[in-house]
Amino acid sequence: MSASDTTTTLCVAGQYCDGYNAVAHPVNALFSGADLVLIAPDIHRTARLSELQVSEPLGRLPRTFTFADGATLVVPVSEALAKQLGESTPHLQHWESKYRYALAALVALLVSAWWIYSYAIPLVADAVVARFGSEQEAGLPGATLAKWDAAGVWEPSKLEASLQSQTRAMIATRLSAAHVEPRHIAFRDGLAMGANAFTLDGGAMVLTDDLIHVLNTEEQVAVVAHELGHVHHRHNQRLLLRQLGLVGAFHLLLGNSGWNDPLAETTQLLGQTRYSRAFEADADAYAVGLLKESGIPPCRLATGLRKLEAAAPVHGKTQSEWFSSHPLTDDRIRKIGGDCGAKD
């Protein structure tokens, strides 16, 4: 960008930051020939325009002049300023000033974001897990559970040790086709979580005390079959990598607006819930196949889901189609094939 050699002087009001702190100081900026002079009660600075970095013209966005020491001057855009700087209106700037081109750019950005979100991120994340996932899972079950215990997520189980052993053995026997490791099944007092089940990295599985109280034995087995679906498909690792990819893509497309930016947080939440819902559906499908192979009616999973929903804490019963990490229970039951219709 070249500065004009004309002796015409242009004075505009601007905001000056010295580069050492974020406080902006109002100044009068004098553009005189090839020089820039800043004037304020406690500021007087002169620089050659050729020594400054000047932001490219972009629609009606302000222009930024960056000094060698990191100080910046921001002034409103104007035709007079462009003329003073000796700029001609480039074709790109002309296009950007037209709403239809801005709209086309927005549409292209949204389409790119949708494609990355729906296809690119899942494809790359799943490929990484398929290649390296088994190596990362080795030796993790006990260590991961210990971390959750130390974090106070739950408390030690109140169930009798004999009941825990019997339940582990029963599940391993009924789901022998899946080669269940009884030692990987843990019981915990879920506190406010109520009746629930969780799959941790490496294949560890946690069943809460309330779940054992609420479900009958076949329903317990069905829920474990669902959790084994998460293990089989490595959902935890795939979800983690997809979330990281989503965060990276967000900042790549829209700029680094900060990890706590509300729009970034909402985007991450929507991405996580959509990926999680797809994984829940995959785990349900795996469970149906495993239950059939094990001689257990798949409707036991549907009946168990219905009971778990009824036993959920009040604050967890209102499901939102957009923000719930699980598909709506009625949709899941319909895909499973309906519940057993029996009151056990």
C-alpha positions as CSV (number, residue, x, y, z in Angstrom):
1,M,0.0,0.0,0.0
2,S,1.5,3.3,-1.0
3,A,1.0,6.7,0.6
4,S,0.2,9.7,-1.4
5,D,2.8,12.4,-1.8
6,T,0.3,15.2,-1.9
7,T,0.6,17.9,0.7
8,T,-3.2,17.7,1.4
9,T,-3.8,17.2,5.1
10,L,-6.7,15.0,6.5
11,C,-7.7,15.0,10.1
12,V,-9.8,12.2,11.5
13,A,-10.6,11.1,15.1
14,G,-9.3,7.7,16.1
15,Q,-8.4,5.4,18.9
16,Y,-4.8,4.8,19.9
17,C,-3.3,1.9,21.9
18,D,0.3,2.1,22.9
19,G,0.8,-1.7,22.8
20,Y,1.5,-2.1,26.5
21,N,-2.1,-2.2,27.7
22,A,-5.6,-2.5,26.3
23,V,-6.7,1.0,27.1
24,A,-7.6,3.0,24.0
25,H,-6.9,6.7,23.9
26,P,-8.8,9.1,21.7
27,V,-6.5,11.0,19.4
28,N,-6.6,13.3,16.3
29,A,-4.8,11.6,13.5
30,L,-3.3,13.9,10.9
31,F,-2.5,12.4,7.5
32,S,-0.2,14.8,5.8
33,G,1.5,13.6,2.7
34,A,3.5,10.6,3.6
35,D,3.4,11.2,7.3
36,L,1.0,10.3,10.1
37,V,0.8,12.6,13.2
38,L,-1.1,11.7,16.3
39,I,-2.2,14.5,18.6
40,A,-3.8,14.3,22.1
41,P,-3.3,16.0,25.4
42,D,-0.6,13.5,26.5
43,I,0.3,12.0,23.1
44,H,2.3,13.3,20.2
45,R,3.7,10.8,17.8
46,T,4.9,11.0,14.2
47,A,5.6,8.2,11.8
48,R,6.1,7.6,8.1
49,L,3.1,5.8,6.6
50,S,5.5,3.6,4.6
51,E,6.8,2.2,8.0
52,L,3.3,1.2,9.2
53,Q,1.3,-1.9,8.5
54,V,-2.1,-0.9,7.3
55,S,-5.1,-3.2,7.3
56,E,-6.7,-3.9,3.9
57,P,-10.0,-2.2,3.1
58,L,-12.9,-4.5,3.9
59,G,-16.4,-3.0,3.4
60,R,-17.1,-0.5,6.2
61,L,-14.8,-2.0,8.8
62,P,-12.4,0.5,10.5
63,R,-8.8,0.7,9.2
64,T,-6.0,-0.3,11.6
65,F,-2.5,1.2,11.4
66,T,0.1,-0.8,13.3
67,F,3.4,0.7,14.4
68,A,6.7,-1.1,14.6
69,D,6.6,-1.3,18.4
70,G,3.1,-2.9,18.4
71,A,1.1,0.3,19.0
72,T,-2.1,0.6,16.9
73,L,-4.4,3.3,15.6
74,V,-7.9,2.6,14.6
75,V,-9.9,5.1,12.5
76,P,-13.2,5.0,10.6
77,V,-13.1,4.0,7.0
78,S,-13.9,6.8,4.5
79,E,-13.4,7.7,0.8
80,A,-11.3,10.7,1.9
81,L,-8.9,8.4,3.9
82,A,-8.6,6.0,0.9
83,K,-7.8,9.0,-1.3
84,Q,-5.3,10.3,1.2
85,L,-3.5,6.9,1.2
86,G,-3.4,6.9,-2.6
87,E,-5.7,3.8,-2.8
88,S,-7.8,2.9,-5.7
89,T,-10.9,0.8,-5.2
90,P,-9.9,-2.8,-6.0
91,H,-12.4,-5.2,-7.5
92,L,-12.4,-7.3,-4.3
93,Q,-13.4,-4.3,-2.2
94,H,-16.1,-3.4,-4.6
95,W,-17.5,-6.9,-4.4
96,E,-17.4,-6.9,-0.7
97,S,-19.4,-3.8,-0.6
98,K,-22.3,-5.5,-2.3
99,Y,-24.7,-7.4,-0.2
100,R,-25.2,-10.3,-2.6
101,Y,-21.5,-11.1,-2.5
102,A,-21.5,-10.9,1.3
103,L,-24.6,-13.2,1.4
104,A,-22.9,-15.7,-1.0
105,A,-19.8,-15.7,1.2
106,L,-22.0,-16.3,4.3
107,V,-23.7,-19.2,2.6
108,A,-20.4,-20.7,1.5
109,L,-19.2,-20.4,5.1
110,L,-22.3,-22.1,6.5
111,V,-22.1,-24.9,3.9
112,S,-18.4,-25.4,4.7
113,A,-19.1,-25.5,8.4
114,W,-21.9,-28.0,7.9
115,W,-19.8,-30.3,5.8
116,I,-16.9,-30.2,8.3
117,Y,-19.3,-30.8,11.2
118,S,-21.2,-33.6,9.6
119,Y,-18.6,-35.4,7.6
120,A,-15.0,-34.3,7.9
121,I,-14.6,-34.2,11.7
122,P,-16.3,-37.6,12.2
123,L,-14.3,-39.2,9.4
124,V,-11.0,-38.0,10.6
125,A,-11.7,-38.7,14.3
126,D,-13.0,-42.2,13.6
127,A,-10.0,-43.0,11.4
128,V,-7.6,-41.9,14.2
129,V,-9.4,-44.1,16.8
130,A,-9.5,-47.1,14.4
131,R,-5.7,-46.7,13.9
132,F,-4.5,-45.9,17.4
133,G,-7.5,-46.6,19.7
134,S,-6.6,-50.1,20.8
135,E,-3.2,-49.0,21.9
136,Q,-4.5,-46.3,24.1
137,E,-7.1,-48.6,25.8
138,A,-4.6,-51.1,27.2
139,G,-4.6,-51.1,31.0
140,L,-7.1,-48.3,31.3
141,P,-10.2,-49.7,33.0
142,G,-9.0,-49.7,36.6
143,A,-7.1,-46.4,36.3
144,T,-10.0,-44.5,34.7
145,L,-12.4,-45.7,37.4
146,A,-10.0,-44.7,40.1
147,K,-9.8,-41.2,38.7
148,W,-13.6,-40.8,38.7
149,D,-13.7,-42.2,42.3
150,A,-11.1,-39.6,43.4
151,A,-13.0,-36.8,41.7
152,G,-16.0,-37.6,44.0
153,V,-18.4,-38.2,41.1
154,W,-20.1,-40.9,43.2
155,E,-19.6,-42.8,46.4
156,P,-18.9,-46.5,47.2
157,S,-21.7,-48.8,46.6
158,K,-24.1,-49.6,49.4
159,L,-25.0,-53.0,47.9
160,E,-24.0,-56.2,49.6
161,A,-20.7,-57.6,48.3
162,S,-22.5,-60.9,47.6
163,L,-25.1,-59.2,45.5
164,Q,-22.5,-57.4,43.5
165,S,-20.6,-60.7,42.8
166,Q,-23.9,-62.5,41.9
167,T,-24.9,-59.7,39.5
168,R,-21.5,-59.6,37.8
169,A,-21.6,-63.4,37.4
170,M,-25.2,-63.3,36.1
171,I,-24.4,-60.7,33.5
172,A,-21.2,-62.4,32.3
173,T,-23.2,-65.7,32.0
174,R,-26.2,-64.2,30.2
175,L,-24.0,-62.2,27.8
176,S,-21.4,-64.9,27.3
177,A,-21.3,-64.2,23.6
178,A,-19.7,-60.8,24.3
179,H,-17.1,-62.2,26.6
180,V,-17.9,-59.8,29.4
181,E,-15.1,-59.3,32.0
182,P,-16.9,-59.4,35.4
183,R,-14.0,-57.4,37.0
184,H,-14.7,-54.5,34.6
185,I,-18.2,-54.1,36.1
186,A,-18.3,-51.8,39.1
187,F,-21.1,-50.7,41.4
188,R,-21.3,-47.2,42.9
189,D,-23.8,-45.1,44.8
190,G,-24.7,-42.6,42.1
191,L,-26.1,-40.0,44.5
192,A,-28.2,-37.4,42.6
193,M,-27.6,-39.4,39.3
194,G,-30.2,-41.9,40.4
195,A,-30.6,-45.1,38.3
196,N,-27.9,-44.9,35.6
197,A,-25.1,-46.7,33.9
198,F,-21.8,-45.4,32.5
199,T,-19.1,-46.7,30.2
200,L,-15.5,-45.4,31.0
201,D,-12.4,-45.4,28.8
202,G,-10.9,-48.9,28.4
203,G,-14.1,-50.8,28.9
204,A,-14.8,-50.2,32.6
205,M,-18.5,-50.0,33.3
206,V,-20.3,-48.5,36.3
207,L,-23.9,-49.5,37.4
208,T,-25.4,-47.4,40.1
209,D,-27.2,-48.9,43.1
210,D,-30.5,-47.4,42.1
211,L,-30.3,-49.1,38.7
212,I,-30.0,-52.5,40.4
213,H,-33.0,-51.6,42.6
214,V,-35.2,-50.3,39.7
215,L,-34.5,-52.9,37.0
216,N,-35.1,-56.7,37.0
217,T,-32.3,-59.0,36.0
218,E,-33.0,-59.2,32.3
219,E,-33.4,-55.4,32.1
220,Q,-30.0,-55.1,33.9
221,V,-28.5,-57.4,31.3
222,A,-30.1,-55.3,28.5
223,V,-28.7,-52.1,29.8
224,V,-25.2,-53.7,30.1
225,A,-25.6,-54.9,26.5
226,H,-26.2,-51.2,25.5
227,E,-23.1,-50.1,27.4
228,L,-21.1,-52.9,25.7
229,G,-22.2,-51.3,22.4
230,H,-20.3,-48.1,23.5
231,V,-17.3,-50.2,24.3
232,H,-17.5,-52.1,21.0
233,H,-17.7,-48.9,18.9
234,R,-15.1,-47.0,21.1
235,H,-17.6,-44.1,21.5
236,N,-15.7,-42.4,24.3
237,Q,-12.6,-41.9,22.3
238,R,-14.4,-41.0,19.1
239,L,-16.5,-38.4,20.9
240,L,-13.5,-36.8,22.5
241,L,-11.7,-36.5,19.2
242,R,-14.8,-35.2,17.5
243,Q,-15.2,-32.5,20.2
244,L,-11.6,-31.4,19.8
245,G,-12.0,-31.3,16.0
246,L,-15.2,-29.2,16.4
247,V,-13.4,-26.7,18.6
248,G,-10.5,-26.4,16.2
249,A,-12.8,-26.0,13.2
250,F,-14.8,-23.3,14.9
251,H,-11.7,-21.2,15.6
252,L,-10.4,-21.9,12.1
253,L,-13.5,-20.7,10.4
254,L,-14.5,-17.8,12.7
255,G,-11.2,-16.8,14.3
256,N,-10.0,-17.3,17.8
257,S,-12.7,-15.6,19.9
258,G,-11.7,-17.4,23.1
259,W,-12.6,-20.7,24.7
260,N,-15.4,-19.0,26.8
261,D,-17.1,-17.3,23.9
262,P,-20.9,-18.1,24.2
263,L,-21.2,-18.9,20.5
264,A,-18.3,-21.3,20.7
265,E,-19.7,-23.0,23.8
266,T,-23.1,-23.4,22.1
267,T,-21.5,-24.8,19.0
268,Q,-19.6,-27.3,21.1
269,L,-22.7,-28.3,23.0
270,L,-24.8,-28.8,19.9
271,G,-21.9,-30.8,18.3
272,Q,-21.5,-33.0,21.4
273,T,-25.2,-33.7,21.7
274,R,-25.6,-34.6,18.1
275,Y,-22.6,-37.0,18.1
276,S,-23.8,-38.5,21.4
277,R,-27.3,-39.1,20.1
278,A,-25.9,-41.0,17.1
279,F,-23.7,-43.1,19.4
280,E,-26.6,-43.9,21.6
281,A,-28.5,-45.2,18.6
282,D,-25.5,-47.3,17.6
283,A,-25.3,-48.7,21.1
284,D,-29.0,-49.6,21.1
285,A,-28.6,-51.4,17.7
286,Y,-25.6,-53.3,19.1
287,A,-27.6,-54.3,22.2
288,V,-30.5,-55.6,20.2
289,G,-28.3,-57.9,18.2
290,L,-26.4,-59.1,21.3
291,L,-29.7,-59.7,23.2
292,K,-31.1,-61.7,20.4
293,E,-27.9,-63.8,20.2
294,S,-28.1,-64.3,24.0
295,G,-31.8,-65.4,24.0
296,I,-33.1,-62.3,25.7
297,P,-36.0,-60.4,24.2
298,P,-34.8,-56.9,23.0
299,C,-37.9,-55.4,24.4
300,R,-36.2,-55.8,27.8
301,L,-34.0,-52.9,26.8
302,A,-37.0,-50.8,25.9
303,T,-38.7,-51.7,29.2
304,G,-35.6,-50.8,31.1
305,L,-35.3,-47.5,29.3
306,R,-38.9,-46.7,30.3
307,K,-38.2,-47.5,33.9
308,L,-35.0,-45.5,34.0
309,E,-36.8,-42.5,32.5
310,A,-39.5,-42.8,35.2
311,A,-36.9,-43.0,37.9
312,A,-34.8,-40.1,36.7
313,P,-34.5,-37.0,39.0
314,V,-37.1,-34.3,38.3
315,H,-34.6,-31.9,36.8
316,G,-33.5,-34.6,34.3
317,K,-37.0,-35.5,33.0
318,T,-37.5,-32.6,30.6
319,Q,-35.8,-33.6,27.4
320,S,-34.9,-31.2,24.6
321,E,-34.5,-32.5,21.1
322,W,-31.6,-30.1,20.5
323,F,-29.7,-30.3,23.8
324,S,-30.3,-33.8,25.0
325,S,-27.2,-36.1,24.6
326,H,-29.6,-39.1,24.2
327,P,-32.3,-39.6,21.6
328,L,-35.8,-39.1,23.0
329,T,-36.9,-42.3,24.8
330,D,-40.0,-42.9,22.7
331,D,-37.9,-42.8,19.5
332,R,-35.4,-45.2,21.0
333,I,-38.1,-47.7,22.1
334,R,-39.8,-47.5,18.6
335,K,-36.5,-48.4,16.9
336,I,-35.9,-51.2,19.4
337,G,-39.2,-52.6,18.5
338,G,-41.4,-51.6,21.4
339,D,-41.3,-52.5,25.1
340,C,-42.5,-55.8,26.5
341,G,-45.8,-54.4,27.8
342,A,-45.4,-56.2,31.1
343,K,-45.1,-54.8,34.6
344,D,-42.3,-56.6,36.4
